[in-house]
Amino acid sequence: MQQPITAVQKIASRVGARTSGDAGQATAEYALVLLGAAAIALLIGIWATSGGGAGKVGDLLDAVFSSIKKNIS
């Protein structure tokens, strides 16, 4: 004869079903990707504002704007 399932057992089985598996895996992966992208953006920003990148970024922007100006006029 089977014993009746108590309310506590029902709640425990629901909680176990919610916490098992990889339901939050995608959220954690997105968070790690965003942290990686932010770190790369920070490194590019540091490189562009100091060191050898500052002059190169300025030259690139000057070339882009002069090309746009030439095509407009």
mmJSON file of the N, C-alpha and C atoms, coordinates in Angstrom:
{"data_MODEL":{"atom_site":{
"group_PDB":["ATOM","ATOM","ATOM","ATOM","ATOM","ATOM","ATOM","ATOM","ATOM","ATOM","ATOM","ATOM","ATOM","ATOM","ATOM","ATOM","ATOM","ATOM","ATOM","ATOM","ATOM","ATOM","ATOM","ATOM","ATOM","ATOM","ATOM","ATOM","ATOM","ATOM","ATOM","ATOM","ATOM","ATOM","ATOM","ATOM","ATOM","ATOM","ATOM","ATOM","ATOM","ATOM","ATOM","ATOM","ATOM","ATOM","ATOM","ATOM","ATOM","ATOM","ATOM","ATOM","ATOM","ATOM","ATOM","ATOM","ATOM","ATOM","ATOM","ATOM","ATOM","ATOM","ATOM","ATOM","ATOM","ATOM","ATOM","ATOM","ATOM","ATOM","ATOM","ATOM","ATOM","ATOM","ATOM","ATOM","ATOM","ATOM","ATOM","ATOM","ATOM","ATOM","ATOM","ATOM","ATOM","ATOM","ATOM","ATOM","ATOM","ATOM","ATOM","ATOM","ATOM","ATOM","ATOM","ATOM","ATOM","ATOM","ATOM","ATOM","ATOM","ATOM","ATOM","ATOM","ATOM","ATOM","ATOM","ATOM","ATOM","ATOM","ATOM","ATOM","ATOM","ATOM","ATOM","ATOM","ATOM","ATOM","ATOM","ATOM","ATOM","ATOM","ATOM","ATOM","ATOM","ATOM","ATOM","ATOM","ATOM","ATOM","ATOM","ATOM","ATOM","ATOM","ATOM","ATOM","ATOM","ATOM","ATOM","ATOM","ATOM","ATOM","ATOM","ATOM","ATOM","ATOM","ATOM","ATOM","ATOM","ATOM","ATOM","ATOM","ATOM","ATOM","ATOM","ATOM","ATOM","ATOM","ATOM","ATOM","ATOM","ATOM","ATOM","ATOM","ATOM","ATOM","ATOM","ATOM","ATOM","ATOM","ATOM","ATOM","ATOM","ATOM","ATOM","ATOM","ATOM","ATOM","ATOM","ATOM","ATOM","ATOM","ATOM","ATOM","ATOM","ATOM","ATOM","ATOM","ATOM","ATOM","ATOM","ATOM","ATOM","ATOM","ATOM","ATOM","ATOM","ATOM","ATOM","ATOM","ATOM","ATOM","ATOM","ATOM","ATOM","ATOM","ATOM","ATOM","ATOM","ATOM","ATOM","ATOM","ATOM","ATOM","ATOM","ATOM","ATOM","ATOM","ATOM"],
"id":[1,2,3,4,5,6,7,8,9,10,11,12,13,14,15,16,17,18,19,20,21,22,23,24,25,26,27,28,29,30,31,32,33,34,35,36,37,38,39,40,41,42,43,44,45,46,47,48,49,50,51,52,53,54,55,56,57,58,59,60,61,62,63,64,65,66,67,68,69,70,71,72,73,74,75,76,77,78,79,80,81,82,83,84,85,86,87,88,89,90,91,92,93,94,95,96,97,98,99,100,101,102,103,104,105,106,107,108,109,110,111,112,113,114,115,116,117,118,119,120,121,122,123,124,125,126,127,128,129,130,131,132,133,134,135,136,137,138,139,140,141,142,143,144,145,146,147,148,149,150,151,152,153,154,155,156,157,158,159,160,161,162,163,164,165,166,167,168,169,170,171,172,173,174,175,176,177,178,179,180,181,182,183,184,185,186,187,188,189,190,191,192,193,194,195,196,197,198,199,200,201,202,203,204,205,206,207,208,209,210,211,212,213,214,215,216,217,218,219],
"type_symbol":["N","C","C","N","C","C","N","C","C","N","C","C","N","C","C","N","C","C","N","C","C","N","C","C","N","C","C","N","C","C","N","C","C","N","C","C","N","C","C","N","C","C","N","C","C","N","C","C","N","C","C","N","C","C","N","C","C","N","C","C","N","C","C","N","C","C","N","C","C","N","C","C","N","C","C","N","C","C","N","C","C","N","C","C","N","C","C","N","C","C","N","C","C","N","C","C","N","C","C","N","C","C","N","C","C","N","C","C","N","C","C","N","C","C","N","C","C","N","C","C","N","C","C","N","C","C","N","C","C","N","C","C","N","C","C","N","C","C","N","C","C","N","C","C","N","C","C","N","C","C","N","C","C","N","C","C","N","C","C","N","C","C","N","C","C","N","C","C","N","C","C","N","C","C","N","C","C","N","C","C","N","C","C","N","C","C","N","C","C","N","C","C","N","C","C","N","C","C","N","C","C","N","C","C","N","C","C","N","C","C","N","C","C","N","C","C","N","C","C"],
"label_atom_id":["N","CA","C","N","CA","C","N","CA","C","N","CA","C","N","CA","C","N","CA","C","N","CA","C","N","CA","C","N","CA","C","N","CA","C","N","CA","C","N","CA","C","N","CA","C","N","CA","C","N","CA","C","N","CA","C","N","CA","C","N","CA","C","N","CA","C","N","CA","C","N","CA","C","N","CA","C","N","CA","C","N","CA","C","N","CA","C","N","CA","C","N","CA","C","N","CA","C","N","CA","C","N","CA","C","N","CA","C","N","CA","C","N","CA","C","N","CA","C","N","CA","C","N","CA","C","N","CA","C","N","CA","C","N","CA","C","N","CA","C","N","CA","C","N","CA","C","N","CA","C","N","CA","C","N","CA","C","N","CA","C","N","CA","C","N","CA","C","N","CA","C","N","CA","C","N","CA","C","N","CA","C","N","CA","C","N","CA","C","N","CA","C","N","CA","C","N","CA","C","N","CA","C","N","CA","C","N","CA","C","N","CA","C","N","CA","C","N","CA","C","N","CA","C","N","CA","C","N","CA","C","N","CA","C","N","CA","C","N","CA","C","N","CA","C","N","CA","C","N","CA","C","N","CA","C"],
"label_alt_id":[null,null,null,null,null,null,null,null,null,null,null,null,null,null,null,null,null,null,null,null,null,null,null,null,null,null,null,null,null,null,null,null,null,null,null,null,null,null,null,null,null,null,null,null,null,null,null,null,null,null,null,null,null,null,null,null,null,null,null,null,null,null,null,null,null,null,null,null,null,null,null,null,null,null,null,null,null,null,null,null,null,null,null,null,null,null,null,null,null,null,null,null,null,null,null,null,null,null,null,null,null,null,null,null,null,null,null,null,null,null,null,null,null,null,null,null,null,null,null,null,null,null,null,null,null,null,null,null,null,null,null,null,null,null,null,null,null,null,null,null,null,null,null,null,null,null,null,null,null,null,null,null,null,null,null,null,null,null,null,null,null,null,null,null,null,null,null,null,null,null,null,null,null,null,null,null,null,null,null,null,null,null,null,null,null,null,null,null,null,null,null,null,null,null,null,null,null,null,null,null,null,null,null,null,null,null,null,null,null,null,null,null,null,null,null,null,null,null,null],
"label_comp_id":["MET","MET","MET","GLN","GLN","GLN","GLN","GLN","GLN","PRO","PRO","PRO","ILE","ILE","ILE","THR","THR","THR","ALA","ALA","ALA","VAL","VAL","VAL","GLN","GLN","GLN","LYS","LYS","LYS","ILE","ILE","ILE","ALA","ALA","ALA","SER","SER","SER","ARG","ARG","ARG","VAL","VAL","VAL","GLY","GLY","GLY","ALA","ALA","ALA","ARG","ARG","ARG","THR","THR","THR","SER","SER","SER","GLY","GLY","GLY","ASP","ASP","ASP","ALA","ALA","ALA","GLY","GLY","GLY","GLN","GLN","GLN","ALA","ALA","ALA","THR","THR","THR","ALA","ALA","ALA","GLU","GLU","GLU","TYR","TYR","TYR","ALA","ALA","ALA","LEU","LEU","LEU","VAL","VAL","VAL","LEU","LEU","LEU","LEU","LEU","LEU","GLY","GLY","GLY","ALA","ALA","ALA","ALA","ALA","ALA","ALA","ALA","ALA","ILE","ILE","ILE","ALA","ALA","ALA","LEU","LEU","LEU","LEU","LEU","LEU","ILE","ILE","ILE","GLY","GLY","GLY","ILE","ILE","ILE","TRP","TRP","TRP","ALA","ALA","ALA","THR","THR","THR","SER","SER","SER","GLY","GLY","GLY","GLY","GLY","GLY","GLY","GLY","GLY","ALA","ALA","ALA","GLY","GLY","GLY","LYS","LYS","LYS","VAL","VAL","VAL","GLY","GLY","GLY","ASP","ASP","ASP","LEU","LEU","LEU","LEU","LEU","LEU","ASP","ASP","ASP","ALA","ALA","ALA","VAL","VAL","VAL","PHE","PHE","PHE","SER","SER","SER","SER","SER","SER","ILE","ILE","ILE","LYS","LYS","LYS","LYS","LYS","LYS","ASN","ASN","ASN","ILE","ILE","ILE","SER","SER","SER"],
"label_asym_id":["A","A","A","A","A","A","A","A","A","A","A","A","A","A","A","A","A","A","A","A","A","A","A","A","A","A","A","A","A","A","A","A","A","A","A","A","A","A","A","A","A","A","A","A","A","A","A","A","A","A","A","A","A","A","A","A","A","A","A","A","A","A","A","A","A","A","A","A","A","A","A","A","A","A","A","A","A","A","A","A","A","A","A","A","A","A","A","A","A","A","A","A","A","A","A","A","A","A","A","A","A","A","A","A","A","A","A","A","A","A","A","A","A","A","A","A","A","A","A","A","A","A","A","A","A","A","A","A","A","A","A","A","A","A","A","A","A","A","A","A","A","A","A","A","A","A","A","A","A","A","A","A","A","A","A","A","A","A","A","A","A","A","A","A","A","A","A","A","A","A","A","A","A","A","A","A","A","A","A","A","A","A","A","A","A","A","A","A","A","A","A","A","A","A","A","A","A","A","A","A","A","A","A","A","A","A","A","A","A","A","A","A","A","A","A","A","A","A","A"],
"label_entity_id":["1","1","1","1","1","1","1","1","1","1","1","1","1","1","1","1","1","1","1","1","1","1","1","1","1","1","1","1","1","1","1","1","1","1","1","1","1","1","1","1","1","1","1","1","1","1","1","1","1","1","1","1","1","1","1","1","1","1","1","1","1","1","1","1","1","1","1","1","1","1","1","1","1","1","1","1","1","1","1","1","1","1","1","1","1","1","1","1","1","1","1","1","1","1","1","1","1","1","1","1","1","1","1","1","1","1","1","1","1","1","1","1","1","1","1","1","1","1","1","1","1","1","1","1","1","1","1","1","1","1","1","1","1","1","1","1","1","1","1","1","1","1","1","1","1","1","1","1","1","1","1","1","1","1","1","1","1","1","1","1","1","1","1","1","1","1","1","1","1","1","1","1","1","1","1","1","1","1","1","1","1","1","1","1","1","1","1","1","1","1","1","1","1","1","1","1","1","1","1","1","1","1","1","1","1","1","1","1","1","1","1","1","1","1","1","1","1","1","1"],
"label_seq_id":[1,1,1,2,2,2,3,3,3,4,4,4,5,5,5,6,6,6,7,7,7,8,8,8,9,9,9,10,10,10,11,11,11,12,12,12,13,13,13,14,14,14,15,15,15,16,16,16,17,17,17,18,18,18,19,19,19,20,20,20,21,21,21,22,22,22,23,23,23,24,24,24,25,25,25,26,26,26,27,27,27,28,28,28,29,29,29,30,30,30,31,31,31,32,32,32,33,33,33,34,34,34,35,35,35,36,36,36,37,37,37,38,38,38,39,39,39,40,40,40,41,41,41,42,42,42,43,43,43,44,44,44,45,45,45,46,46,46,47,47,47,48,48,48,49,49,49,50,50,50,51,51,51,52,52,52,53,53,53,54,54,54,55,55,55,56,56,56,57,57,57,58,58,58,59,59,59,60,60,60,61,61,61,62,62,62,63,63,63,64,64,64,65,65,65,66,66,66,67,67,67,68,68,68,69,69,69,70,70,70,71,71,71,72,72,72,73,73,73],
"pdbx_PDB_ins_code":[null,null,null,null,null,null,null,null,null,null,null,null,null,null,null,null,null,null,null,null,null,null,null,null,null,null,null,null,null,null,null,null,null,null,null,null,null,null,null,null,null,null,null,null,null,null,null,null,null,null,null,null,null,null,null,null,null,null,null,null,null,null,null,null,null,null,null,null,null,null,null,null,null,null,null,null,null,null,null,null,null,null,null,null,null,null,null,null,null,null,null,null,null,null,null,null,null,null,null,null,null,null,null,null,null,null,null,null,null,null,null,null,null,null,null,null,null,null,null,null,null,null,null,null,null,null,null,null,null,null,null,null,null,null,null,null,null,null,null,null,null,null,null,null,null,null,null,null,null,null,null,null,null,null,null,null,null,null,null,null,null,null,null,null,null,null,null,null,null,null,null,null,null,null,null,null,null,null,null,null,null,null,null,null,null,null,null,null,null,null,null,null,null,null,null,null,null,null,null,null,null,null,null,null,null,null,null,null,null,null,null,null,null,null,null,null,null,null,null],
"Cartn_x":[0.829,0.0,0.878,0.587,1.38,0.933,1.907,1.577,1.137,0.224,-0.226,0.895,0.911,1.917,1.47,2.351,2.022,2.283,1.777,1.96,3.434,4.179,5.609,6.344,5.979,6.608,6.288,5.072,4.706,5.531,5.661,6.441,7.905,8.42,9.822,10.063,9.114,9.301,9.241,8.399,8.339,9.624,10.127,11.374,12.517,12.572,13.617,13.547,12.326,12.17,12.632,12.437,12.836,14.343,14.965,16.394,17.266,16.709,17.533,17.601,18.626,18.776,19.633,19.547,20.38,19.532,18.476,17.569,18.259,19.175,19.86,21.155,21.453,22.724,22.853,21.79,21.861,22.107,21.47,21.666,23.115,23.683,25.085,26.01,25.701,26.539,26.451,25.242,25.096,25.87,25.823,26.557,28.055,28.572,30.002,30.39,29.541,29.825,29.839,28.88,28.851,30.082,30.516,31.73,32.951,33.028,34.138,34.128,32.936,32.825,33.184,32.758,33.091,34.592,35.231,36.682,37.427,36.985,37.628,37.417,36.186,35.917,36.767,36.943,37.783,39.23,39.746,41.118,41.293,40.327,40.4,40.337,39.483,39.397,40.687,41.308,42.599,43.659,43.687,44.671,44.46,43.18,42.886,43.176,43.071,43.268,44.697,45.442,46.835,47.694,48.937,49.825,49.784,50.031,50.155,48.843,47.739,46.47,45.861,46.229,45.593,45.777,46.963,47.215,46.552,46.516,45.916,44.411,43.763,42.317,41.996,42.78,42.569,42.762,43.786,44.022,42.884,42.377,41.264,40.022,39.702,38.528,38.702,39.897,40.148,39.938,40.408,40.23,38.764,38.014,36.584,35.842,36.083,35.371,35.754,37.022,37.427,36.82,36.697,36.062,34.586,33.914,32.493,32.317,33.192,33.109,33.351,34.298,34.599,33.421,32.739,31.611,30.37,30.22,29.061,29.206,30.394,30.561,31.005],
"Cartn_y":[-1.179,0.0,1.248,2.199,3.423,4.408,5.167,6.187,7.451,8.18,9.424,10.463,11.262,12.323,13.508,13.949,15.076,16.392,17.46,18.786,19.163,18.769,19.08,18.361,17.131,16.386,17.01,17.506,18.167,19.427,20.211,21.457,21.137,20.122,19.74,19.263,18.544,18.081,19.245,20.241,21.422,22.236,22.443,23.19,22.454,21.15,20.349,20.425,20.454,20.545,21.903,22.938,24.284,24.49,23.886,24.131,23.155,22.057,21.118,21.535,21.107,21.463,22.703,23.269,24.425,25.612,25.886,26.967,28.326,28.567,29.849,29.901,28.855,28.77,29.873,30.132,31.149,32.533,32.822,34.122,34.288,33.249,33.318,33.476,32.798,32.928,34.336,34.899,36.277,37.25,37.043,37.924,37.838,36.637,36.488,37.108,36.968,37.583,39.097,39.649,41.104,41.593,40.84,41.227,41.186,40.172,40.089,41.239,41.565,42.676,44.001,44.176,45.408,45.511,44.389,44.403,44.749,44.19,44.501,45.965,46.465,47.88,48.79,48.404,49.199,49.214,48.064,48.006,48.823,48.765,49.566,51.053,51.411,52.813,53.321,52.495,52.883,53.013,52.072,52.121,53.346,53.681,54.782,56.147,56.26,57.572,57.804,56.747,56.91,55.937,56.198,55.309,55.588,54.57,54.741,54.864,54.58,54.595,55.966,56.917,58.222,58.893,58.883,59.499,58.74,57.416,56.602,56.794,56.886,57.107,58.479,59.467,60.807,60.832,60.166,60.087,59.371,58.312,57.573,58.447,59.152,60.023,61.16,61.721,62.766,62.235,61.034,60.435,60.176,59.7,59.431,60.725,61.746,63.009,63.698,63.63,64.249,63.496,62.168,61.371,61.722,61.862,62.234,63.621,64.539,65.924,65.967,65.152,65.129,64.569,63.55,62.948,63.827,64.653,65.542,66.715,67.31,68.494,68.19],
"Cartn_z":[0.0,0.0,0.0,-0.873,-0.952,0.111,0.604,1.592,0.871,1.437,0.791,0.782,-0.272,-0.399,0.442,1.291,2.151,1.413,1.99,1.403,1.373,2.391,2.44,1.315,1.047,-0.032,-1.39,-1.55,-2.813,-3.022,-1.959,-2.061,-2.33,-1.642,-1.848,-3.273,-3.84,-5.214,-6.199,-5.925,-6.803,-6.739,-5.522,-5.344,-6.013,-5.851,-6.484,-7.993,-8.532,-9.989,-10.505,-9.705,-10.141,-10.064,-9.067,-8.881,-9.643,-10.084,-10.832,-12.29,-12.969,-14.376,-14.547,-15.719,-16.038,-16.481,-15.738,-16.104,-16.088,-15.177,-15.104,-15.881,-16.604,-17.32,-18.365,-19.116,-20.169,-19.575,-18.447,-17.802,-17.365,-16.805,-16.377,-17.576,-18.68,-19.873,-20.449,-20.484,-20.978,-20.099,-18.798,-17.884,-18.141,-18.356,-18.626,-19.96,-20.962,-22.269,-22.138,-21.395,-21.2,-20.441,-19.436,-18.717,-19.624,-20.477,-21.423,-22.412,-22.929,-23.88,-23.215,-21.969,-21.249,-21.005,-20.692,-20.471,-21.756,-22.876,-24.163,-24.522,-24.306,-24.595,-23.715,-22.471,-21.567,-22.04,-22.443,-22.94,-24.215,-25.113,-26.34,-26.009,-25.054,-24.648,-24.04,-23.216,-22.627,-23.711,-24.643,-25.725,-26.612,-26.874,-27.788,-27.176,-25.859,-25.243,-24.761,-24.589,-24.171,-24.959,-25.012,-25.749,-27.239,-28.035,-29.474,-30.213,-29.556,-30.262,-30.448,-29.607,-29.652,-31.005,-31.541,-32.835,-33.967,-33.878,-34.932,-35.004,-33.848,-33.84,-34.419,-34.063,-34.616,-36.118,-36.596,-38.043,-38.755,-38.141,-38.736,-38.838,-37.762,-37.79,-38.792,-38.882,-39.876,-41.286,-41.557,-42.881,-43.186,-42.191,-42.401,-42.686,-41.882,-42.078,-43.38,-43.758,-45.024,-46.206,-46.098,-47.162,-47.274,-46.156,-46.168,-46.761,-46.345,-46.839,-48.336,-48.836,-50.256,-51.057,-50.514,-51.217,-51.186,-50.183,-50.099,-51.058,-51.127,-51.971,-53.353],
"occupancy":[1.0,1.0,1.0,1.0,1.0,1.0,1.0,1.0,1.0,1.0,1.0,1.0,1.0,1.0,1.0,1.0,1.0,1.0,1.0,1.0,1.0,1.0,1.0,1.0,1.0,1.0,1.0,1.0,1.0,1.0,1.0,1.0,1.0,1.0,1.0,1.0,1.0,1.0,1.0,1.0,1.0,1.0,1.0,1.0,1.0,1.0,1.0,1.0,1.0,1.0,1.0,1.0,1.0,1.0,1.0,1.0,1.0,1.0,1.0,1.0,1.0,1.0,1.0,1.0,1.0,1.0,1.0,1.0,1.0,1.0,1.0,1.0,1.0,1.0,1.0,1.0,1.0,1.0,1.0,1.0,1.0,1.0,1.0,1.0,1.0,1.0,1.0,1.0,1.0,1.0,1.0,1.0,1.0,1.0,1.0,1.0,1.0,1.0,1.0,1.0,1.0,1.0,1.0,1.0,1.0,1.0,1.0,1.0,1.0,1.0,1.0,1.0,1.0,1.0,1.0,1.0,1.0,1.0,1.0,1.0,1.0,1.0,1.0,1.0,1.0,1.0,1.0,1.0,1.0,1.0,1.0,1.0,1.0,1.0,1.0,1.0,1.0,1.0,1.0,1.0,1.0,1.0,1.0,1.0,1.0,1.0,1.0,1.0,1.0,1.0,1.0,1.0,1.0,1.0,1.0,1.0,1.0,1.0,1.0,1.0,1.0,1.0,1.0,1.0,1.0,1.0,1.0,1.0,1.0,1.0,1.0,1.0,1.0,1.0,1.0,1.0,1.0,1.0,1.0,1.0,1.0,1.0,1.0,1.0,1.0,1.0,1.0,1.0,1.0,1.0,1.0,1.0,1.0,1.0,1.0,1.0,1.0,1.0,1.0,1.0,1.0,1.0,1.0,1.0,1.0,1.0,1.0,1.0,1.0,1.0,1.0,1.0,1.0,1.0,1.0,1.0,1.0,1.0,1.0],
"B_iso_or_equiv":[0.0,0.0,0.0,0.0,0.0,0.0,0.0,0.0,0.0,0.0,0.0,0.0,0.0,0.0,0.0,0.0,0.0,0.0,0.0,0.0,0.0,0.0,0.0,0.0,0.0,0.0,0.0,0.0,0.0,0.0,0.0,0.0,0.0,0.0,0.0,0.0,0.0,0.0,0.0,0.0,0.0,0.0,0.0,0.0,0.0,0.0,0.0,0.0,0.0,0.0,0.0,0.0,0.0,0.0,0.0,0.0,0.0,0.0,0.0,0.0,0.0,0.0,0.0,0.0,0.0,0.0,0.0,0.0,0.0,0.0,0.0,0.0,0.0,0.0,0.0,0.0,0.0,0.0,0.0,0.0,0.0,0.0,0.0,0.0,0.0,0.0,0.0,0.0,0.0,0.0,0.0,0.0,0.0,0.0,0.0,0.0,0.0,0.0,0.0,0.0,0.0,0.0,0.0,0.0,0.0,0.0,0.0,0.0,0.0,0.0,0.0,0.0,0.0,0.0,0.0,0.0,0.0,0.0,0.0,0.0,0.0,0.0,0.0,0.0,0.0,0.0,0.0,0.0,0.0,0.0,0.0,0.0,0.0,0.0,0.0,0.0,0.0,0.0,0.0,0.0,0.0,0.0,0.0,0.0,0.0,0.0,0.0,0.0,0.0,0.0,0.0,0.0,0.0,0.0,0.0,0.0,0.0,0.0,0.0,0.0,0.0,0.0,0.0,0.0,0.0,0.0,0.0,0.0,0.0,0.0,0.0,0.0,0.0,0.0,0.0,0.0,0.0,0.0,0.0,0.0,0.0,0.0,0.0,0.0,0.0,0.0,0.0,0.0,0.0,0.0,0.0,0.0,0.0,0.0,0.0,0.0,0.0,0.0,0.0,0.0,0.0,0.0,0.0,0.0,0.0,0.0,0.0,0.0,0.0,0.0,0.0,0.0,0.0,0.0,0.0,0.0,0.0,0.0,0.0],
"pdbx_formal_charge":[null,null,null,null,null,null,null,null,null,null,null,null,null,null,null,null,null,null,null,null,null,null,null,null,null,null,null,null,null,null,null,null,null,null,null,null,null,null,null,null,null,null,null,null,null,null,null,null,null,null,null,null,null,null,null,null,null,null,null,null,null,null,null,null,null,null,null,null,null,null,null,null,null,null,null,null,null,null,null,null,null,null,null,null,null,null,null,null,null,null,null,null,null,null,null,null,null,null,null,null,null,null,null,null,null,null,null,null,null,null,null,null,null,null,null,null,null,null,null,null,null,null,null,null,null,null,null,null,null,null,null,null,null,null,null,null,null,null,null,null,null,null,null,null,null,null,null,null,null,null,null,null,null,null,null,null,null,null,null,null,null,null,null,null,null,null,null,null,null,null,null,null,null,null,null,null,null,null,null,null,null,null,null,null,null,null,null,null,null,null,null,null,null,null,null,null,null,null,null,null,null,null,null,null,null,null,null,null,null,null,null,null,null,null,null,null,null,null,null],
"auth_seq_id":[1,1,1,2,2,2,3,3,3,4,4,4,5,5,5,6,6,6,7,7,7,8,8,8,9,9,9,10,10,10,11,11,11,12,12,12,13,13,13,14,14,14,15,15,15,16,16,16,17,17,17,18,18,18,19,19,19,20,20,20,21,21,21,22,22,22,23,23,23,24,24,24,25,25,25,26,26,26,27,27,27,28,28,28,29,29,29,30,30,30,31,31,31,32,32,32,33,33,33,34,34,34,35,35,35,36,36,36,37,37,37,38,38,38,39,39,39,40,40,40,41,41,41,42,42,42,43,43,43,44,44,44,45,45,45,46,46,46,47,47,47,48,48,48,49,49,49,50,50,50,51,51,51,52,52,52,53,53,53,54,54,54,55,55,55,56,56,56,57,57,57,58,58,58,59,59,59,60,60,60,61,61,61,62,62,62,63,63,63,64,64,64,65,65,65,66,66,66,67,67,67,68,68,68,69,69,69,70,70,70,71,71,71,72,72,72,73,73,73],
"auth_comp_id":["MET","MET","MET","GLN","GLN","GLN","GLN","GLN","GLN","PRO","PRO","PRO","ILE","ILE","ILE","THR","THR","THR","ALA","ALA","ALA","VAL","VAL","VAL","GLN","GLN","GLN","LYS","LYS","LYS","ILE","ILE","ILE","ALA","ALA","ALA","SER","SER","SER","ARG","ARG","ARG","VAL","VAL","VAL","GLY","GLY","GLY","ALA","ALA","ALA","ARG","ARG","ARG","THR","THR","THR","SER","SER","SER","GLY","GLY","GLY","ASP","ASP","ASP","ALA","ALA","ALA","GLY","GLY","GLY","GLN","GLN","GLN","ALA","ALA","ALA","THR","THR","THR","ALA","ALA","ALA","GLU","GLU","GLU","TYR","TYR","TYR","ALA","ALA","ALA","LEU","LEU","LEU","VAL","VAL","VAL","LEU","LEU","LEU","LEU","LEU","LEU","GLY","GLY","GLY","ALA","ALA","ALA","ALA","ALA","ALA","ALA","ALA","ALA","ILE","ILE","ILE","ALA","ALA","ALA","LEU","LEU","LEU","LEU","LEU","LEU","ILE","ILE","ILE","GLY","GLY","GLY","ILE","ILE","ILE","TRP","TRP","TRP","ALA","ALA","ALA","THR","THR","THR","SER","SER","SER","GLY","GLY","GLY","GLY","GLY","GLY","GLY","GLY","GLY","ALA","ALA","ALA","GLY","GLY","GLY","LYS","LYS","LYS","VAL","VAL","VAL","GLY","GLY","GLY","ASP","ASP","ASP","LEU","LEU","LEU","LEU","LEU","LEU","ASP","ASP","ASP","ALA","ALA","ALA","VAL","VAL","VAL","PHE","PHE","PHE","SER","SER","SER","SER","SER","SER","ILE","ILE","ILE","LYS","LYS","LYS","LYS","LYS","LYS","ASN","ASN","ASN","ILE","ILE","ILE","SER","SER","SER"],
"auth_asym_id":["A","A","A","A","A","A","A","A","A","A","A","A","A","A","A","A","A","A","A","A","A","A","A","A","A","A","A","A","A","A","A","A","A","A","A","A","A","A","A","A","A","A","A","A","A","A","A","A","A","A","A","A","A","A","A","A","A","A","A","A","A","A","A","A","A","A","A","A","A","A","A","A","A","A","A","A","A","A","A","A","A","A","A","A","A","A","A","A","A","A","A","A","A","A","A","A","A","A","A","A","A","A","A","A","A","A","A","A","A","A","A","A","A","A","A","A","A","A","A","A","A","A","A","A","A","A","A","A","A","A","A","A","A","A","A","A","A","A","A","A","A","A","A","A","A","A","A","A","A","A","A","A","A","A","A","A","A","A","A","A","A","A","A","A","A","A","A","A","A","A","A","A","A","A","A","A","A","A","A","A","A","A","A","A","A","A","A","A","A","A","A","A","A","A","A","A","A","A","A","A","A","A","A","A","A","A","A","A","A","A","A","A","A","A","A","A","A","A","A"],
"auth_atom_id":["N","CA","C","N","CA","C","N","CA","C","N","CA","C","N","CA","C","N","CA","C","N","CA","C","N","CA","C","N","CA","C","N","CA","C","N","CA","C","N","CA","C","N","CA","C","N","CA","C","N","CA","C","N","CA","C","N","CA","C","N","CA","C","N","CA","C","N","CA","C","N","CA","C","N","CA","C","N","CA","C","N","CA","C","N","CA","C","N","CA","C","N","CA","C","N","CA","C","N","CA","C","N","CA","C","N","CA","C","N","CA","C","N","CA","C","N","CA","C","N","CA","C","N","CA","C","N","CA","C","N","CA","C","N","CA","C","N","CA","C","N","CA","C","N","CA","C","N","CA","C","N","CA","C","N","CA","C","N","CA","C","N","CA","C","N","CA","C","N","CA","C","N","CA","C","N","CA","C","N","CA","C","N","CA","C","N","CA","C","N","CA","C","N","CA","C","N","CA","C","N","CA","C","N","CA","C","N","CA","C","N","CA","C","N","CA","C","N","CA","C","N","CA","C","N","CA","C","N","CA","C","N","CA","C","N","CA","C","N","CA","C","N","CA","C","N","CA","C","N","CA","C","N","CA","C"],
"pdbx_PDB_model_num":[1,1,1,1,1,1,1,1,1,1,1,1,1,1,1,1,1,1,1,1,1,1,1,1,1,1,1,1,1,1,1,1,1,1,1,1,1,1,1,1,1,1,1,1,1,1,1,1,1,1,1,1,1,1,1,1,1,1,1,1,1,1,1,1,1,1,1,1,1,1,1,1,1,1,1,1,1,1,1,1,1,1,1,1,1,1,1,1,1,1,1,1,1,1,1,1,1,1,1,1,1,1,1,1,1,1,1,1,1,1,1,1,1,1,1,1,1,1,1,1,1,1,1,1,1,1,1,1,1,1,1,1,1,1,1,1,1,1,1,1,1,1,1,1,1,1,1,1,1,1,1,1,1,1,1,1,1,1,1,1,1,1,1,1,1,1,1,1,1,1,1,1,1,1,1,1,1,1,1,1,1,1,1,1,1,1,1,1,1,1,1,1,1,1,1,1,1,1,1,1,1,1,1,1,1,1,1,1,1,1,1,1,1,1,1,1,1,1,1]
}}}
